Amino acid sequence: MSPLVLLSIQAALLVLVVLIIPCAYRAWIGPTAPDRLQAIDTITTLLLGIIIVLAVLRNTVMFVDVAIAIAAFSFIGTIALARYISEGRAF
């Protein structure tokens, strides 16, 4: 990899890691349950981005498979929690 591409990948990784901090604050302090759910969903999306950037950096495909599995579980969890918040029951 060229130094410019490597620097860009490292900068993207740094930005994704730094963006987790305000989301964690919102998840911890969030005044309502939907705020916390949105923050946790955003943290999961940022973690998926970190995993994909690491997959590009390490040139491995296995990280992409892990990211797809995490995304599927995150989607199911978000739907279940949103339904629990709105209706009081998960299923």
PDB file of N, CA, C and O in Angstrom, chain B, residues numbered from 101:
ATOM      1  N   MET B 101       0.834  -1.178   0.000  1.00  0.00           N
ATOM      2  CA  MET B 101       0.000   0.000   0.000  1.00  0.00           C
ATOM      3  C   MET B 101       0.879   1.242   0.000  1.00  0.00           C
ATOM      4  O   MET B 101       1.948   1.272   0.609  1.00  0.00           O
ATOM      5  N   SER B 102       0.409   2.243  -0.686  1.00  0.00           N
ATOM      6  CA  SER B 102       1.169   3.491  -0.715  1.00  0.00           C
ATOM      7  C   SER B 102       1.000   4.222   0.617  1.00  0.00           C
ATOM      8  O   SER B 102       0.023   4.000   1.331  1.00  0.00           O
ATOM      9  N   PRO B 103       1.936   5.077   0.943  1.00  0.00           N
ATOM     10  CA  PRO B 103       1.843   5.792   2.225  1.00  0.00           C
ATOM     11  C   PRO B 103       0.587   6.660   2.345  1.00  0.00           C
ATOM     12  O   PRO B 103       0.043   6.812   3.439  1.00  0.00           O
ATOM     13  N   LEU B 104       0.125   7.226   1.231  1.00  0.00           N
ATOM     14  CA  LEU B 104      -1.074   8.061   1.279  1.00  0.00           C
ATOM     15  C   LEU B 104      -2.320   7.230   1.593  1.00  0.00           C
ATOM     16  O   LEU B 104      -3.178   7.661   2.364  1.00  0.00           O
ATOM     17  N   VAL B 105      -2.417   6.052   1.001  1.00  0.00           N
ATOM     18  CA  VAL B 105      -3.556   5.168   1.277  1.00  0.00           C
ATOM     19  C   VAL B 105      -3.509   4.694   2.727  1.00  0.00           C
ATOM     20  O   VAL B 105      -4.536   4.659   3.405  1.00  0.00           O
ATOM     21  N   LEU B 106      -2.334   4.333   3.196  1.00  0.00           N
ATOM     22  CA  LEU B 106      -2.183   3.885   4.582  1.00  0.00           C
ATOM     23  C   LEU B 106      -2.551   4.999   5.559  1.00  0.00           C
ATOM     24  O   LEU B 106      -3.210   4.752   6.569  1.00  0.00           O
ATOM     25  N   LEU B 107      -2.127   6.213   5.260  1.00  0.00           N
ATOM     26  CA  LEU B 107      -2.466   7.347   6.114  1.00  0.00           C
ATOM     27  C   LEU B 107      -3.971   7.609   6.110  1.00  0.00           C
ATOM     28  O   LEU B 107      -4.548   7.928   7.150  1.00  0.00           O
ATOM     29  N   SER B 108      -4.599   7.477   4.965  1.00  0.00           N
ATOM     30  CA  SER B 108      -6.051   7.673   4.872  1.00  0.00           C
ATOM     31  C   SER B 108      -6.805   6.616   5.669  1.00  0.00           C
ATOM     32  O   SER B 108      -7.785   6.928   6.346  1.00  0.00           O
ATOM     33  N   ILE B 109      -6.355   5.379   5.593  1.00  0.00           N
ATOM     34  CA  ILE B 109      -7.002   4.300   6.345  1.00  0.00           C
ATOM     35  C   ILE B 109      -6.841   4.525   7.842  1.00  0.00           C
ATOM     36  O   ILE B 109      -7.787   4.328   8.605  1.00  0.00           O
ATOM     37  N   GLN B 110      -5.656   4.936   8.263  1.00  0.00           N
ATOM     38  CA  GLN B 110      -5.431   5.196   9.678  1.00  0.00           C
ATOM     39  C   GLN B 110      -6.247   6.389  10.163  1.00  0.00           C
ATOM     40  O   GLN B 110      -6.738   6.387  11.292  1.00  0.00           O
ATOM     41  N   ALA B 111      -6.395   7.405   9.320  1.00  0.00           N
ATOM     42  CA  ALA B 111      -7.215   8.562   9.689  1.00  0.00           C
ATOM     43  C   ALA B 111      -8.683   8.160   9.822  1.00  0.00           C
ATOM     44  O   ALA B 111      -9.370   8.603  10.743  1.00  0.00           O
ATOM     45  N   ALA B 112      -9.159   7.327   8.909  1.00  0.00           N
ATOM     46  CA  ALA B 112     -10.547   6.858   8.991  1.00  0.00           C
ATOM     47  C   ALA B 112     -10.761   6.049  10.265  1.00  0.00           C
ATOM     48  O   ALA B 112     -11.792   6.182  10.924  1.00  0.00           O
ATOM     49  N   LEU B 113      -9.797   5.219  10.604  1.00  0.00           N
ATOM     50  CA  LEU B 113      -9.892   4.425  11.826  1.00  0.00           C
ATOM     51  C   LEU B 113      -9.929   5.325  13.059  1.00  0.00           C
ATOM     52  O   LEU B 113     -10.706   5.084  13.983  1.00  0.00           O
ATOM     53  N   LEU B 114      -9.101   6.349  13.074  1.00  0.00           N
ATOM     54  CA  LEU B 114      -9.075   7.288  14.194  1.00  0.00           C
ATOM     55  C   LEU B 114     -10.403   8.033  14.320  1.00  0.00           C
ATOM     56  O   LEU B 114     -10.919   8.199  15.425  1.00  0.00           O
ATOM     57  N   VAL B 115     -10.952   8.479  13.204  1.00  0.00           N
ATOM     58  CA  VAL B 115     -12.232   9.193  13.232  1.00  0.00           C
ATOM     59  C   VAL B 115     -13.341   8.288  13.767  1.00  0.00           C
ATOM     60  O   VAL B 115     -14.152   8.721  14.585  1.00  0.00           O
ATOM     61  N   LEU B 116     -13.380   7.044  13.315  1.00  0.00           N
ATOM     62  CA  LEU B 116     -14.417   6.121  13.784  1.00  0.00           C
ATOM     63  C   LEU B 116     -14.302   5.867  15.283  1.00  0.00           C
ATOM     64  O   LEU B 116     -15.311   5.806  15.986  1.00  0.00           O
ATOM     65  N   VAL B 117     -13.080   5.719  15.767  1.00  0.00           N
ATOM     66  CA  VAL B 117     -12.883   5.468  17.197  1.00  0.00           C
ATOM     67  C   VAL B 117     -13.281   6.694  18.013  1.00  0.00           C
ATOM     68  O   VAL B 117     -13.910   6.562  19.063  1.00  0.00           O
ATOM     69  N   VAL B 118     -12.920   7.887  17.538  1.00  0.00           N
ATOM     70  CA  VAL B 118     -13.256   9.108  18.272  1.00  0.00           C
ATOM     71  C   VAL B 118     -14.767   9.340  18.287  1.00  0.00           C
ATOM     72  O   VAL B 118     -15.299   9.844  19.276  1.00  0.00           O
ATOM     73  N   LEU B 119     -15.456   8.986  17.222  1.00  0.00           N
ATOM     74  CA  LEU B 119     -16.903   9.194  17.161  1.00  0.00           C
ATOM     75  C   LEU B 119     -17.678   8.290  18.119  1.00  0.00           C
ATOM     76  O   LEU B 119     -18.848   8.548  18.400  1.00  0.00           O
ATOM     77  N   ILE B 120     -17.047   7.253  18.614  1.00  0.00           N
ATOM     78  CA  ILE B 120     -17.720   6.385  19.585  1.00  0.00           C
ATOM     79  C   ILE B 120     -17.925   7.112  20.916  1.00  0.00           C
ATOM     80  O   ILE B 120     -18.877   6.814  21.638  1.00  0.00           O
ATOM     81  N   ILE B 121     -17.054   8.052  21.247  1.00  0.00           N
ATOM     82  CA  ILE B 121     -17.118   8.737  22.545  1.00  0.00           C
ATOM     83  C   ILE B 121     -18.434   9.491  22.745  1.00  0.00           C
ATOM     84  O   ILE B 121     -19.085   9.272  23.767  1.00  0.00           O
ATOM     85  N   PRO B 122     -18.868  10.371  21.824  1.00  0.00           N
ATOM     86  CA  PRO B 122     -20.159  11.034  22.067  1.00  0.00           C
ATOM     87  C   PRO B 122     -21.350  10.075  22.036  1.00  0.00           C
ATOM     88  O   PRO B 122     -22.354  10.301  22.712  1.00  0.00           O
ATOM     89  N   CYS B 123     -21.232   9.017  21.259  1.00  0.00           N
ATOM     90  CA  CYS B 123     -22.322   8.030  21.237  1.00  0.00           C
ATOM     91  C   CYS B 123     -22.400   7.285  22.564  1.00  0.00           C
ATOM     92  O   CYS B 123     -23.492   7.003  23.056  1.00  0.00           O
ATOM     93  N   ALA B 124     -21.255   6.970  23.137  1.00  0.00           N
ATOM     94  CA  ALA B 124     -21.249   6.308  24.441  1.00  0.00           C
ATOM     95  C   ALA B 124     -21.816   7.237  25.514  1.00  0.00           C
ATOM     96  O   ALA B 124     -22.516   6.793  26.423  1.00  0.00           O
ATOM     97  N   TYR B 125     -21.509   8.516  25.398  1.00  0.00           N
ATOM     98  CA  TYR B 125     -22.080   9.490  26.337  1.00  0.00           C
ATOM     99  C   TYR B 125     -23.601   9.512  26.223  1.00  0.00           C
ATOM    100  O   TYR B 125     -24.301   9.520  27.236  1.00  0.00           O
ATOM    101  N   ARG B 126     -24.112   9.522  24.996  1.00  0.00           N
ATOM    102  CA  ARG B 126     -25.565   9.545  24.790  1.00  0.00           C
ATOM    103  C   ARG B 126     -26.200   8.247  25.287  1.00  0.00           C
ATOM    104  O   ARG B 126     -27.305   8.266  25.830  1.00  0.00           O
ATOM    105  N   ALA B 127     -25.514   7.133  25.105  1.00  0.00           N
ATOM    106  CA  ALA B 127     -26.054   5.858  25.586  1.00  0.00           C
ATOM    107  C   ALA B 127     -26.075   5.821  27.112  1.00  0.00           C
ATOM    108  O   ALA B 127     -26.975   5.223  27.701  1.00  0.00           O
ATOM    109  N   TRP B 128     -25.105   6.447  27.750  1.00  0.00           N
ATOM    110  CA  TRP B 128     -25.017   6.431  29.200  1.00  0.00           C
ATOM    111  C   TRP B 128     -25.971   7.448  29.828  1.00  0.00           C
ATOM    112  O   TRP B 128     -26.636   7.140  30.816  1.00  0.00           O
ATOM    113  N   ILE B 129     -26.043   8.653  29.265  1.00  0.00           N
ATOM    114  CA  ILE B 129     -26.790   9.745  29.867  1.00  0.00           C
ATOM    115  C   ILE B 129     -28.166   9.946  29.230  1.00  0.00           C
ATOM    116  O   ILE B 129     -29.025  10.608  29.814  1.00  0.00           O
ATOM    117  N   GLY B 130     -28.382   9.386  28.052  1.00  0.00           N
ATOM    118  CA  GLY B 130     -29.610   9.620  27.287  1.00  0.00           C
ATOM    119  C   GLY B 130     -30.858   9.726  28.136  1.00  0.00           C
ATOM    120  O   GLY B 130     -31.108   8.854  28.968  1.00  0.00           O
ATOM    121  N   PRO B 131     -31.650  10.769  27.949  1.00  0.00           N
ATOM    122  CA  PRO B 131     -32.799  10.958  28.833  1.00  0.00           C
ATOM    123  C   PRO B 131     -33.918   9.934  28.625  1.00  0.00           C
ATOM    124  O   PRO B 131     -34.673   9.648  29.554  1.00  0.00           O
ATOM    125  N   THR B 132     -34.027   9.389  27.426  1.00  0.00           N
ATOM    126  CA  THR B 132     -35.108   8.434  27.170  1.00  0.00           C
ATOM    127  C   THR B 132     -34.538   7.150  26.577  1.00  0.00           C
ATOM    128  O   THR B 132     -33.401   7.108  26.108  1.00  0.00           O
ATOM    129  N   ALA B 133     -35.352   6.117  26.611  1.00  0.00           N
ATOM    130  CA  ALA B 133     -34.930   4.827  26.059  1.00  0.00           C
ATOM    131  C   ALA B 133     -34.683   4.883  24.552  1.00  0.00           C
ATOM    132  O   ALA B 133     -33.726   4.265  24.085  1.00  0.00           O
ATOM    133  N   PRO B 134     -35.501   5.595  23.765  1.00  0.00           N
ATOM    134  CA  PRO B 134     -35.189   5.675  22.331  1.00  0.00           C
ATOM    135  C   PRO B 134     -33.849   6.357  22.037  1.00  0.00           C
ATOM    136  O   PRO B 134     -33.163   5.993  21.083  1.00  0.00           O
ATOM    137  N   ASP B 135     -33.476   7.355  22.864  1.00  0.00           N
ATOM    138  CA  ASP B 135     -32.164   7.987  22.694  1.00  0.00           C
ATOM    139  C   ASP B 135     -31.045   6.980  22.924  1.00  0.00           C
ATOM    140  O   ASP B 135     -30.069   6.934  22.175  1.00  0.00           O
ATOM    141  N   ARG B 136     -31.199   6.187  23.955  1.00  0.00           N
ATOM    142  CA  ARG B 136     -30.186   5.172  24.255  1.00  0.00           C
ATOM    143  C   ARG B 136     -30.121   4.109  23.164  1.00  0.00           C
ATOM    144  O   ARG B 136     -29.038   3.659  22.789  1.00  0.00           O
ATOM    145  N   LEU B 137     -31.278   3.713  22.661  1.00  0.00           N
ATOM    146  CA  LEU B 137     -31.317   2.720  21.587  1.00  0.00           C
ATOM    147  C   LEU B 137     -30.627   3.248  20.336  1.00  0.00           C
ATOM    148  O   LEU B 137     -29.869   2.525  19.690  1.00  0.00           O
ATOM    149  N   GLN B 138     -30.884   4.491  19.997  1.00  0.00           N
ATOM    150  CA  GLN B 138     -30.248   5.082  18.824  1.00  0.00           C
ATOM    151  C   GLN B 138     -28.737   5.180  19.021  1.00  0.00           C
ATOM    152  O   GLN B 138     -27.975   4.927  18.088  1.00  0.00           O
ATOM    153  N   ALA B 139     -28.301   5.541  20.217  1.00  0.00           N
ATOM    154  CA  ALA B 139     -26.870   5.639  20.482  1.00  0.00           C
ATOM    155  C   ALA B 139     -26.196   4.271  20.395  1.00  0.00           C
ATOM    156  O   ALA B 139     -25.102   4.153  19.843  1.00  0.00           O
ATOM    157  N   ILE B 140     -26.835   3.253  20.932  1.00  0.00           N
ATOM    158  CA  ILE B 140     -26.258   1.908  20.869  1.00  0.00           C
ATOM    159  C   ILE B 140     -26.217   1.405  19.433  1.00  0.00           C
ATOM    160  O   ILE B 140     -25.259   0.744  19.031  1.00  0.00           O
ATOM    161  N   ASP B 141     -27.246   1.715  18.666  1.00  0.00           N
ATOM    162  CA  ASP B 141     -27.262   1.331  17.257  1.00  0.00           C
ATOM    163  C   ASP B 141     -26.157   2.054  16.486  1.00  0.00           C
ATOM    164  O   ASP B 141     -25.522   1.465  15.610  1.00  0.00           O
ATOM    165  N   THR B 142     -25.930   3.318  16.808  1.00  0.00           N
ATOM    166  CA  THR B 142     -24.854   4.067  16.155  1.00  0.00           C
ATOM    167  C   THR B 142     -23.489   3.526  16.552  1.00  0.00           C
ATOM    168  O   THR B 142     -22.589   3.447  15.716  1.00  0.00           O
ATOM    169  N   ILE B 143     -23.324   3.155  17.809  1.00  0.00           N
ATOM    170  CA  ILE B 143     -22.057   2.559  18.248  1.00  0.00           C
ATOM    171  C   ILE B 143     -21.797   1.261  17.491  1.00  0.00           C
ATOM    172  O   ILE B 143     -20.672   0.998  17.066  1.00  0.00           O
ATOM    173  N   THR B 144     -22.829   0.459  17.327  1.00  0.00           N
ATOM    174  CA  THR B 144     -22.673  -0.790  16.582  1.00  0.00           C
ATOM    175  C   THR B 144     -22.270  -0.520  15.137  1.00  0.00           C
ATOM    176  O   THR B 144     -21.421  -1.220  14.586  1.00  0.00           O
ATOM    177  N   THR B 145     -22.873   0.488  14.526  1.00  0.00           N
ATOM    178  CA  THR B 145     -22.516   0.842  13.154  1.00  0.00           C
ATOM    179  C   THR B 145     -21.072   1.320  13.071  1.00  0.00           C
ATOM    180  O   THR B 145     -20.355   0.972  12.132  1.00  0.00           O
ATOM    181  N   LEU B 146     -20.644   2.113  14.045  1.00  0.00           N
ATOM    182  CA  LEU B 146     -19.251   2.567  14.061  1.00  0.00           C
ATOM    183  C   LEU B 146     -18.292   1.395  14.261  1.00  0.00           C
ATOM    184  O   LEU B 146     -17.230   1.348  13.640  1.00  0.00           O
ATOM    185  N   LEU B 147     -18.660   0.454  15.122  1.00  0.00           N
ATOM    186  CA  LEU B 147     -17.817  -0.726  15.317  1.00  0.00           C
ATOM    187  C   LEU B 147     -17.729  -1.565  14.045  1.00  0.00           C
ATOM    188  O   LEU B 147     -16.679  -2.129  13.739  1.00  0.00           O
ATOM    189  N   LEU B 148     -18.828  -1.643  13.312  1.00  0.00           N
ATOM    190  CA  LEU B 148     -18.790  -2.342  12.021  1.00  0.00           C
ATOM    191  C   LEU B 148     -17.846  -1.635  11.059  1.00  0.00           C
ATOM    192  O   LEU B 148     -17.095  -2.283  10.329  1.00  0.00           O
ATOM    193  N   GLY B 149     -17.884  -0.318  11.060  1.00  0.00           N
ATOM    194  CA  GLY B 149     -16.950   0.438  10.227  1.00  0.00           C
ATOM    195  C   GLY B 149     -15.507   0.192  10.618  1.00  0.00           C
ATOM    196  O   GLY B 149     -14.639   0.072   9.754  1.00  0.00           O
ATOM    197  N   ILE B 150     -15.243   0.115  11.917  1.00  0.00           N
ATOM    198  CA  ILE B 150     -13.884  -0.168  12.391  1.00  0.00           C
ATOM    199  C   ILE B 150     -13.442  -1.550  11.936  1.00  0.00           C
ATOM    200  O   ILE B 150     -12.306  -1.724  11.496  1.00  0.00           O
ATOM    201  N   ILE B 151     -14.322  -2.525  12.039  1.00  0.00           N
ATOM    202  CA  ILE B 151     -13.979  -3.887  11.614  1.00  0.00           C
ATOM    203  C   ILE B 151     -13.680  -3.928  10.122  1.00  0.00           C
ATOM    204  O   ILE B 151     -12.733  -4.591   9.700  1.00  0.00           O
ATOM    205  N   ILE B 152     -14.480  -3.226   9.316  1.00  0.00           N
ATOM    206  CA  ILE B 152     -14.252  -3.217   7.872  1.00  0.00           C
ATOM    207  C   ILE B 152     -12.946  -2.507   7.535  1.00  0.00           C
ATOM    208  O   ILE B 152     -12.203  -2.969   6.669  1.00  0.00           O
ATOM    209  N   VAL B 153     -12.655  -1.397   8.202  1.00  0.00           N
ATOM    210  CA  VAL B 153     -11.387  -0.697   7.950  1.00  0.00           C
ATOM    211  C   VAL B 153     -10.209  -1.579   8.349  1.00  0.00           C
ATOM    212  O   VAL B 153      -9.191  -1.599   7.657  1.00  0.00           O
ATOM    213  N   LEU B 154     -10.335  -2.306   9.450  1.00  0.00           N
ATOM    214  CA  LEU B 154      -9.271  -3.239   9.840  1.00  0.00           C
ATOM    215  C   LEU B 154      -9.124  -4.370   8.828  1.00  0.00           C
ATOM    216  O   LEU B 154      -8.015  -4.844   8.584  1.00  0.00           O
ATOM    217  N   ALA B 155     -10.235  -4.804   8.238  1.00  0.00           N
ATOM    218  CA  ALA B 155     -10.166  -5.839   7.204  1.00  0.00           C
ATOM    219  C   ALA B 155      -9.395  -5.335   5.991  1.00  0.00           C
ATOM    220  O   ALA B 155      -8.607  -6.072   5.400  1.00  0.00           O
ATOM    221  N   VAL B 156      -9.623  -4.084   5.624  1.00  0.00           N
ATOM    222  CA  VAL B 156      -8.877  -3.502   4.505  1.00  0.00           C
ATOM    223  C   VAL B 156      -7.410  -3.345   4.876  1.00  0.00           C
ATOM    224  O   VAL B 156      -6.527  -3.619   4.063  1.00  0.00           O
ATOM    225  N   LEU B 157      -7.151  -2.908   6.094  1.00  0.00           N
ATOM    226  CA  LEU B 157      -5.777  -2.684   6.539  1.00  0.00           C
ATOM    227  C   LEU B 157      -4.990  -3.988   6.612  1.00  0.00           C
ATOM    228  O   LEU B 157      -3.824  -4.031   6.221  1.00  0.00           O
ATOM    229  N   ARG B 158      -5.614  -5.039   7.104  1.00  0.00           N
ATOM    230  CA  ARG B 158      -4.937  -6.333   7.247  1.00  0.00           C
ATOM    231  C   ARG B 158      -5.073  -7.223   6.020  1.00  0.00           C
ATOM    232  O   ARG B 158      -4.430  -8.269   5.929  1.00  0.00           O
ATOM    233  N   ASN B 159      -5.915  -6.804   5.072  1.00  0.00           N
ATOM    234  CA  ASN B 159      -6.125  -7.546   3.826  1.00  0.00           C
ATOM    235  C   ASN B 159      -6.653  -8.962   4.094  1.00  0.00           C
ATOM    236  O   ASN B 159      -6.158  -9.940   3.535  1.00  0.00           O
ATOM    237  N   THR B 160      -7.666  -9.046   4.959  1.00  0.00           N
ATOM    238  CA  THR B 160      -8.295 -10.328   5.268  1.00  0.00           C
ATOM    239  C   THR B 160      -9.790 -10.253   4.996  1.00  0.00           C
ATOM    240  O   THR B 160     -10.408  -9.199   5.145  1.00  0.00           O
ATOM    241  N   VAL B 161     -10.356 -11.369   4.602  1.00  0.00           N
ATOM    242  CA  VAL B 161     -11.784 -11.436   4.295  1.00  0.00           C
ATOM    243  C   VAL B 161     -12.576 -11.890   5.518  1.00  0.00           C
ATOM    244  O   VAL B 161     -13.778 -11.639   5.602  1.00  0.00           O
ATOM    245  N   MET B 162     -11.924 -12.549   6.454  1.00  0.00           N
ATOM    246  CA  MET B 162     -12.627 -13.093   7.605  1.00  0.00           C
ATOM    247  C   MET B 162     -13.294 -11.992   8.434  1.00  0.00           C
ATOM    248  O   MET B 162     -14.377 -12.207   8.979  1.00  0.00           O
ATOM    249  N   PHE B 163     -12.674 -10.831   8.536  1.00  0.00           N
ATOM    250  CA  PHE B 163     -13.265  -9.731   9.289  1.00  0.00           C
ATOM    251  C   PHE B 163     -14.582  -9.281   8.671  1.00  0.00           C
ATOM    252  O   PHE B 163     -15.492  -8.860   9.385  1.00  0.00           O
ATOM    253  N   VAL B 164     -14.686  -9.367   7.358  1.00  0.00           N
ATOM    254  CA  VAL B 164     -15.925  -8.968   6.685  1.00  0.00           C
ATOM    255  C   VAL B 164     -17.054  -9.927   7.057  1.00  0.00           C
ATOM    256  O   VAL B 164     -18.185  -9.494   7.275  1.00  0.00           O
ATOM    257  N   ASP B 165     -16.758 -11.211   7.131  1.00  0.00           N
ATOM    258  CA  ASP B 165     -17.767 -12.188   7.547  1.00  0.00           C
ATOM    259  C   ASP B 165     -18.239 -11.918   8.975  1.00  0.00           C
ATOM    260  O   ASP B 165     -19.430 -12.013   9.270  1.00  0.00           O
ATOM    261  N   VAL B 166     -17.309 -11.585   9.846  1.00  0.00           N
ATOM    262  CA  VAL B 166     -17.662 -11.257  11.228  1.00  0.00           C
ATOM    263  C   VAL B 166     -18.537 -10.006  11.261  1.00  0.00           C
ATOM    264  O   VAL B 166     -19.506  -9.944  12.016  1.00  0.00           O
ATOM    265  N   ALA B 167     -18.198  -9.015  10.447  1.00  0.00           N
ATOM    266  CA  ALA B 167     -18.981  -7.777  10.405  1.00  0.00           C
ATOM    267  C   ALA B 167     -20.405  -8.034   9.922  1.00  0.00           C
ATOM    268  O   ALA B 167     -21.349  -7.436  10.437  1.00  0.00           O
ATOM    269  N   ILE B 168     -20.567  -8.909   8.946  1.00  0.00           N
ATOM    270  CA  ILE B 168     -21.907  -9.233   8.449  1.00  0.00           C
ATOM    271  C   ILE B 168     -22.731  -9.915   9.540  1.00  0.00           C
ATOM    272  O   ILE B 168     -23.915  -9.617   9.698  1.00  0.00           O
ATOM    273  N   ALA B 169     -22.120 -10.820  10.286  1.00  0.00           N
ATOM    274  CA  ALA B 169     -22.836 -11.497  11.373  1.00  0.00           C
ATOM    275  C   ALA B 169     -23.226 -10.507  12.471  1.00  0.00           C
ATOM    276  O   ALA B 169     -24.345 -10.556  12.982  1.00  0.00           O
ATOM    277  N   ILE B 170     -22.321  -9.621  12.830  1.00  0.00           N
ATOM    278  CA  ILE B 170     -22.626  -8.620  13.855  1.00  0.00           C
ATOM    279  C   ILE B 170     -23.742  -7.693  13.384  1.00  0.00           C
ATOM    280  O   ILE B 170     -24.614  -7.322  14.169  1.00  0.00           O
ATOM    281  N   ALA B 171     -23.720  -7.319  12.108  1.00  0.00           N
ATOM    282  CA  ALA B 171     -24.771  -6.450  11.566  1.00  0.00           C
ATOM    283  C   ALA B 171     -26.132  -7.135  11.629  1.00  0.00           C
ATOM    284  O   ALA B 171     -27.135  -6.492  11.939  1.00  0.00           O
ATOM    285  N   ALA B 172     -26.174  -8.417  11.341  1.00  0.00           N
ATOM    286  CA  ALA B 172     -27.445  -9.147  11.397  1.00  0.00           C
ATOM    287  C   ALA B 172     -27.980  -9.201  12.825  1.00  0.00           C
ATOM    288  O   ALA B 172     -29.164  -8.957  13.056  1.00  0.00           O
ATOM    289  N   PHE B 173     -27.112  -9.519  13.780  1.00  0.00           N
ATOM    290  CA  PHE B 173     -27.549  -9.567  15.175  1.00  0.00           C
ATOM    291  C   PHE B 173     -27.949  -8.183  15.680  1.00  0.00           C
ATOM    292  O   PHE B 173     -28.894  -8.052  16.458  1.00  0.00           O
ATOM    293  N   SER B 174     -27.242  -7.168  15.246  1.00  0.00           N
ATOM    294  CA  SER B 174     -27.576  -5.800  15.639  1.00  0.00           C
ATOM    295  C   SER B 174     -28.946  -5.399  15.111  1.00  0.00           C
ATOM    296  O   SER B 174     -29.728  -4.767  15.822  1.00  0.00           O
ATOM    297  N   PHE B 175     -29.237  -5.762  13.877  1.00  0.00           N
ATOM    298  CA  PHE B 175     -30.538  -5.442  13.295  1.00  0.00           C
ATOM    299  C   PHE B 175     -31.663  -6.121  14.068  1.00  0.00           C
ATOM    300  O   PHE B 175     -32.673  -5.492  14.382  1.00  0.00           O
ATOM    301  N   ILE B 176     -31.490  -7.391  14.370  1.00  0.00           N
ATOM    302  CA  ILE B 176     -32.515  -8.127  15.115  1.00  0.00           C
ATOM    303  C   ILE B 176     -32.689  -7.534  16.515  1.00  0.00           C
ATOM    304  O   ILE B 176     -33.814  -7.388  16.994  1.00  0.00           O
ATOM    305  N   GLY B 177     -31.584  -7.195  17.162  1.00  0.00           N
ATOM    306  CA  GLY B 177     -31.661  -6.590  18.493  1.00  0.00           C
ATOM    307  C   GLY B 177     -32.328  -5.229  18.483  1.00  0.00           C
ATOM    308  O   GLY B 177     -33.098  -4.904  19.387  1.00  0.00           O
ATOM    309  N   THR B 178     -32.036  -4.434  17.468  1.00  0.00           N
ATOM    310  CA  THR B 178     -32.655  -3.113  17.362  1.00  0.00           C
ATOM    311  C   THR B 178     -34.157  -3.227  17.159  1.00  0.00           C
ATOM    312  O   THR B 178     -34.930  -2.496  17.777  1.00  0.00           O
ATOM    313  N   ILE B 179     -34.566  -4.140  16.297  1.00  0.00           N
ATOM    314  CA  ILE B 179     -36.000  -4.339  16.066  1.00  0.00           C
ATOM    315  C   ILE B 179     -36.688  -4.809  17.349  1.00  0.00           C
ATOM    316  O   ILE B 179     -37.767  -4.319  17.684  1.00  0.00           O
ATOM    317  N   ALA B 180     -36.080  -5.743  18.060  1.00  0.00           N
ATOM    318  CA  ALA B 180     -36.683  -6.256  19.295  1.00  0.00           C
ATOM    319  C   ALA B 180     -36.781  -5.162  20.360  1.00  0.00           C
ATOM    320  O   ALA B 180     -37.811  -5.035  21.022  1.00  0.00           O
ATOM    321  N   LEU B 181     -35.722  -4.376  20.529  1.00  0.00           N
ATOM    322  CA  LEU B 181     -35.762  -3.315  21.536  1.00  0.00           C
ATOM    323  C   LEU B 181     -36.735  -2.206  21.162  1.00  0.00           C
ATOM    324  O   LEU B 181     -37.415  -1.658  22.030  1.00  0.00           O
ATOM    325  N   ALA B 182     -36.807  -1.874  19.881  1.00  0.00           N
ATOM    326  CA  ALA B 182     -37.756  -0.843  19.451  1.00  0.00           C
ATOM    327  C   ALA B 182     -39.190  -1.298  19.690  1.00  0.00           C
ATOM    328  O   ALA B 182     -40.041  -0.511  20.104  1.00  0.00           O
ATOM    329  N   ARG B 183     -39.445  -2.555  19.430  1.00  0.00           N
ATOM    330  CA  ARG B 183     -40.797  -3.072  19.673  1.00  0.00           C
ATOM    331  C   ARG B 183     -41.096  -3.120  21.167  1.00  0.00           C
ATOM    332  O   ARG B 183     -42.218  -2.844  21.591  1.00  0.00           O
ATOM    333  N   TYR B 184     -40.092  -3.470  21.959  1.00  0.00           N
ATOM    334  CA  TYR B 184     -40.289  -3.490  23.408  1.00  0.00           C
ATOM    335  C   TYR B 184     -40.570  -2.082  23.935  1.00  0.00           C
ATOM    336  O   TYR B 184     -41.420  -1.899  24.806  1.00  0.00           O
ATOM    337  N   ILE B 185     -39.858  -1.096  23.405  1.00  0.00           N
ATOM    338  CA  ILE B 185     -40.072   0.283  23.849  1.00  0.00           C
ATOM    339  C   ILE B 185     -41.460   0.771  23.453  1.00  0.00           C
ATOM    340  O   ILE B 185     -42.138   1.435  24.237  1.00  0.00           O
ATOM    341  N   SER B 186     -41.878   0.443  22.242  1.00  0.00           N
ATOM    342  CA  SER B 186     -43.154   0.980  21.764  1.00  0.00           C
ATOM    343  C   SER B 186     -44.372   0.221  22.296  1.00  0.00           C
ATOM    344  O   SER B 186     -45.392   0.834  22.612  1.00  0.00           O
ATOM    345  N   GLU B 187     -44.273  -1.094  22.397  1.00  0.00           N
ATOM    346  CA  GLU B 187     -45.442  -1.892  22.772  1.00  0.00           C
ATOM    347  C   GLU B 187     -45.331  -2.569  24.129  1.00  0.00           C
ATOM    348  O   GLU B 187     -46.330  -3.067  24.648  1.00  0.00           O
ATOM    349  N   GLY B 188     -44.161  -2.597  24.703  1.00  0.00           N
ATOM    350  CA  GLY B 188     -43.995  -3.237  25.993  1.00  0.00           C
ATOM    351  C   GLY B 188     -43.757  -4.732  25.916  1.00  0.00           C
ATOM    352  O   GLY B 188     -43.698  -5.404  26.945  1.00  0.00           O
ATOM    353  N   ARG B 189     -43.617  -5.264  24.702  1.00  0.00           N
ATOM    354  CA  ARG B 189     -43.326  -6.692  24.539  1.00  0.00           C
ATOM    355  C   ARG B 189     -42.338  -6.846  23.391  1.00  0.00           C
ATOM    356  O   ARG B 189     -42.316  -6.039  22.462  1.00  0.00           O
ATOM    357  N   ALA B 190     -41.529  -7.880  23.468  1.00  0.00           N
ATOM    358  CA  ALA B 190     -40.490  -8.057  22.457  1.00  0.00           C
ATOM    359  C   ALA B 190     -40.986  -8.850  21.257  1.00  0.00           C
ATOM    360  O   ALA B 190     -40.652  -8.521  20.118  1.00  0.00           O
ATOM    361  N   PHE B 191     -41.785  -9.899  21.498  1.00  0.00           N
ATOM    362  CA  PHE B 191     -42.218 -10.743  20.373  1.00  0.00           C
ATOM    363  C   PHE B 191     -43.701 -10.960  20.398  1.00  0.00           C
ATOM    364  O   PHE B 191     -44.239 -11.645  19.528  1.00  0.00           O
TER     365      PHE B 191
END
